[in-house]
Amino acid sequence: MGTSSKPGARSALAVTGLMHRLAVFDPRVVGTPPLGLDLAGSDIDIACHAPEPDARVMWDHFRGEQHFSLRRWRGAGRPVVASFTCAGWPLGIFAAPQLVAGQAGWRHFHLERRLPTPGGGLRAAVMAHRQQVGAPGPSRWGSLPIYRLPLPVGERVGVRGLPGFPMLSPA
């Protein structure tokens, strides 16, 4: 959906075969592209399950990619993160020991997919909000404008284990 001349995220991933290369790690695309909220500078994030995340595996598979970087956050359970450019898209692969369904990035994305907006049209509401307040760089905001939209009192988002919350309103 972005406004640049690069291919759509789905096309970029298909052309590169990246999801096929990551298939054994249960890869799932999260963030703004699958929500239809991507802008020209948006990136593609992929959450993966790697029972024993190994920076060497990421290094061996992706070190030849354009703008490659690799980092490992300190602390138990933190992912190994490979970043690079793929088919014109900045890309981040987050390989964590937790099943993808239990990772913060997936839970956040899962919640975003379920957030209702008054009158429907999540994408339209978020994009209108971005225009109203001025769209800061997507690397700083991503899908966060979703959380500034008012929700009806008592609305439940239907995510198991998360209680409904009465209102998210503009700051």
N, C-alpha and C positions, 0 to 999 in steps of 0.2 A: 503494500500500500504506500510505501514511502514516496517522497516527492522527487527523488533523484532518478538518474537513468540506469542505475544498477538493477539487476533482475530482482523479482520478488524473493523473499526469504525461502519460500518453499522451492522455487525454481533453482535458486543458488545451491541449496542443499542437495537437490536431485542431481544437478549437473556435476557436482563435486564427488558424489557418492559418500559423503561424510557420514550420514546416518547408517549406511550399510557397513562402513568401516568400524563404527562404534556399536553395532548391533548387540554384541555380547555384553555390553554395559547398560542395556535398557535405556538408551538415550531418549530424552524428551525435551522438545523445544519449549522454552518458557519465555515470558516477557512480552514486549509490545507487538512483535510481528504476528504471532498467532491470534492476538486479540484485535488485529486490524488497527492498532494505535501507533504504528511505527512512523517515524519521520525520516527525513533524509539522513540524519546522523545516527539513527538507531542501530543497535547491534543485535546479534542473535546469540542467545544464551542457551546452552544445552546442559541439562542436569543428567548425570550418569551415576550408576551404581558400580563402584569398584570396591569389593570387600576389603582389599588391602591396597589402597591407592598408592601407586608407585610412580614417583616423578620420572624415573628412568623410562617407563613404558610411554608416558606422554612425550618425553624428549625424543625417544626413538621414532615415534609415529609422526610427530608434527614439527620437528625442528627445522625442516626445510621450507616450511610455509612462510609466506610474506609477513613481516612484522611479528614474528614469533617471540613470545615471552612465556616464562613458566614460573609459577610461584606456588609455595605451599604455606598455608597459614599454620601458625603454631597452635598446638593443642590437640588433644584427642578428638577424633571425629571430624576434623576440619578437612576440606577438600584440597586436592591438588588442582590447580587451575592453569590451563593452557589457553593463551590468547594469541590470535593471529588474524590475518585478513583472508577471507575466502570469497571468491567471486564478487569482490567489491564490498563485502560486508565485514565489519569488525565482528569477531566471533570469540566467545568464551566457552570453554568446556570445563565444567565443574565435576570432577570425579571424587565422590565422597563414599565413605564406608556404609552409610545408611542406604536402605532401599530408597529409590527415587521418591516414592510416595511419602516418605518420612522426612525428606529434606525441606528446609525452609523455603528455598526457591520454588519448589513444586507446590508446597502448601499455599504460598503467597499467590502464585499463578492460578491455582485451583479456586481460591477465594475470588480473585479478580474476575474469572470467567462467570461466576455466579452472582456477582453484584448486580442488583436491579437498579434501574434509574427511572425517575419519574417519567412516565410516558414511553418507556422502553428506549432502545437505541443507545446503548452504552457508548459505542464509538462516537456517535454524533455528539453526545453530551460531553465526553472528555475532550474531543477536538474543539468544541465550542468554548469550553472552559479554558483550554490552552490559549485560544485566540483572545479571549476576554482578559486574561491576566498577563498575556505575553508569554510566548513559549520559550522558557529558558532551554539551554542545551539539554538534549535528551539524556546525555550521560549523567546529568545531575538529577533528572526528574523521572525519566522512563515512564512508567505507568502510574506514578504517584498522584497525578491529578484525579484519579478515580476516587481517592480517599477524601477529596475535598468536596465531593458532590453530596448534596443532602439526600438522605434516604428517608422513606416514610417511617414514622415512629412504630417500633415493634417489628419492623421488617426482619425476617430471618433469611440468612443467605444459604442455608441448606448444606453447610459443611459439617460433617460429623465431628463432634467434639468441640465445636465452637458455638458458644451461645449466640443468639441473636443480639444485636445491639441496637439501642433506640435511635441513634442519629449520628451521622458523620456530617459535619457542617463545615462550610468555609471558615478558614482561620481568620 
